[in-house]
């Protein structure tokens, strides 16, 4: 099996695939064919990574905990190596996106992945399906939490001052 990739969203838009942390789009299948499946492709890709078992043993979180959460090589590719899954429902043609789960191995979508995903989805007119927990959304959430915490601290100071 060949592992073709591109950095060009104009090429990637016609395919299902995985987006590596560096933003490279690995082509799995034509959007309408689904052959091979993401699972088959991931199995072959991860199996060729000679260090993946060693890498799993050195995971950032407990090895046993990590292994319990990863049911197949597709999960290893997404949640352990940090790839983003991009595909389409066979019938509705809506995009299916799976982002790395930070709680498994402290991996999250990178800015380069976010940019590639957004460009592909924009070219395919799929913006309304862009995941809410993307990089920019996370940054906005961090900012909002900071603002909320600041307001809470100020309110506590006012209450404390009024009690005196």
C-alpha positions as CSV (number, residue, x, y, z in Angstrom):
1,X,0.0,0.0,0.0
2,X,1.2,3.4,-0.9
3,X,1.1,6.3,1.5
4,X,0.6,9.4,-0.7
5,X,0.3,12.8,0.9
6,X,-0.1,16.4,-0.2
7,X,0.2,19.8,1.3
8,X,-2.2,21.3,-1.3
9,X,-5.8,21.6,-0.1
10,X,-7.0,21.9,-3.8
11,X,-5.7,18.3,-4.3
12,X,-6.9,17.1,-0.8
13,X,-10.5,18.3,-1.3
14,X,-11.4,15.3,-3.5
15,X,-10.3,12.7,-1.0
16,X,-10.9,11.2,2.4
17,X,-7.8,11.0,4.5
18,X,-5.9,11.8,7.6
19,X,-4.2,15.1,8.4
20,X,-0.8,14.7,10.1
21,X,0.3,17.1,12.9
22,X,2.5,18.9,10.3
23,X,-0.6,19.6,8.2
24,X,0.2,17.1,5.5
25,X,-3.0,15.4,4.1
26,X,-2.5,11.6,3.7
27,X,-4.9,10.4,0.9
28,X,-6.9,7.3,1.9
29,X,-9.6,7.1,-0.7
30,X,-11.6,8.9,-3.3
31,X,-14.5,10.7,-1.5
32,X,-17.1,8.5,-3.2
33,X,-15.4,5.1,-3.0
34,X,-14.2,4.5,0.5
35,X,-11.7,1.9,-0.7
36,X,-9.6,1.3,1.3
37,X,-11.3,2.2,4.5
38,X,-9.7,4.5,7.0
39,X,-9.2,1.5,9.3
40,X,-7.4,-0.6,6.6
41,X,-5.2,2.3,5.7
42,X,-4.4,3.1,9.4
43,X,-3.6,-0.6,10.1
44,X,-1.1,-0.6,7.2
45,X,0.4,2.8,8.1
46,X,0.8,2.2,11.8
47,X,2.2,-1.4,11.2
48,X,4.9,0.2,9.1
49,X,6.0,2.4,12.0
50,X,8.5,0.1,13.6
51,X,8.6,2.1,16.8
52,X,4.9,2.4,17.5
53,X,4.9,-0.3,20.2
54,X,7.9,1.3,21.9
55,X,6.2,4.7,21.5
56,X,3.0,3.3,23.1
57,X,5.0,2.0,26.0
58,X,6.5,5.5,26.5
59,X,3.1,7.3,26.3
60,X,2.7,10.5,28.2
61,X,-0.1,8.9,30.3
62,X,-0.3,5.5,31.9
63,X,0.4,2.7,29.3
64,X,-2.5,0.6,30.5
65,X,-4.9,3.5,30.5
66,X,-3.7,4.5,27.0
67,X,-4.1,0.9,25.7
68,X,-7.7,0.6,27.2
69,X,-8.7,3.7,25.2
70,X,-7.2,2.6,21.8
71,X,-9.3,-0.2,20.2
72,X,-7.5,-0.4,16.9
73,X,-4.7,1.1,14.8
74,X,-7.0,3.9,13.5
75,X,-7.4,5.0,17.2
76,X,-3.6,4.8,17.6
77,X,-3.1,7.0,14.5
78,X,-5.7,9.6,15.7
79,X,-5.3,9.7,19.5
80,X,-1.7,8.6,20.0
81,X,0.1,10.0,17.0
82,X,-2.3,13.0,16.7
83,X,-3.7,12.6,13.2
84,X,-7.1,14.2,12.2
85,X,-9.6,11.9,10.5
86,X,-11.5,13.4,7.6
87,X,-14.1,11.5,5.7
88,X,-17.6,11.6,4.4
89,X,-20.8,9.7,5.1
90,X,-21.5,7.3,2.3
91,X,-25.1,8.4,1.9
92,X,-25.5,12.0,3.1
93,X,-22.0,13.0,2.0
94,X,-21.6,15.1,5.1
95,X,-18.1,15.3,6.5
96,X,-17.0,13.1,9.4
97,X,-14.2,14.5,11.4
98,X,-12.4,12.9,14.4
99,X,-9.9,15.0,16.4
100,X,-7.3,13.6,18.8
101,X,-8.6,13.1,22.3
102,X,-6.3,15.1,24.6
103,X,-7.1,12.9,27.5
104,X,-5.5,9.8,25.9
105,X,-2.0,11.0,25.1
106,X,-2.0,14.8,25.5
107,X,-2.4,15.2,21.7
108,X,-4.6,17.9,20.2
109,X,-5.2,19.4,16.8
110,X,-2.3,21.6,15.7
111,X,-2.6,25.0,14.0
112,X,-1.3,23.4,10.7
113,X,-3.9,20.7,10.9
114,X,-6.6,23.2,11.7
115,X,-5.6,25.4,8.8
116,X,-5.5,22.4,6.3
117,X,-8.9,21.1,7.6
118,X,-10.5,24.5,7.3
119,X,-9.1,25.1,3.7
120,X,-10.4,21.7,2.6
121,X,-13.8,22.2,4.1
122,X,-14.0,25.7,2.7
123,X,-13.2,24.4,-0.8
124,X,-15.9,21.7,-0.4
125,X,-18.4,24.3,1.0
126,X,-18.5,22.4,4.3
127,X,-17.8,25.3,6.6
128,X,-20.9,24.8,8.6
129,X,-19.6,21.4,9.7
130,X,-16.3,22.7,10.9
131,X,-15.7,21.2,14.4
132,X,-16.4,23.5,17.3
133,X,-13.4,22.3,19.2
134,X,-10.9,23.3,16.6
135,X,-7.8,25.3,17.4
136,X,-9.4,28.8,17.1
137,X,-12.4,27.7,19.2
138,X,-10.1,26.4,21.9
139,X,-8.2,29.7,22.0
140,X,-11.5,31.6,22.3
141,X,-12.6,29.3,25.1
142,X,-9.4,29.9,27.0
143,X,-9.9,33.7,26.6
144,X,-13.5,33.5,27.8
145,X,-12.4,31.4,30.8
146,X,-9.8,34.0,31.6
147,X,-12.5,36.8,31.4
148,X,-14.9,34.8,33.6
149,X,-12.2,34.2,36.2
150,X,-11.2,37.9,36.2
151,X,-14.9,38.9,36.7
152,X,-15.3,36.4,39.5
153,X,-12.1,37.7,41.3
154,X,-13.4,41.3,41.0
155,X,-16.8,40.4,42.3
156,X,-15.2,38.6,45.3
157,X,-13.1,41.7,46.0
158,X,-16.2,43.9,45.9
159,X,-18.1,41.6,48.2
160,X,-15.2,41.4,50.6
161,X,-14.8,45.3,50.5
162,X,-18.6,45.8,51.2
163,X,-18.5,43.5,54.2
164,X,-16.0,45.8,55.9
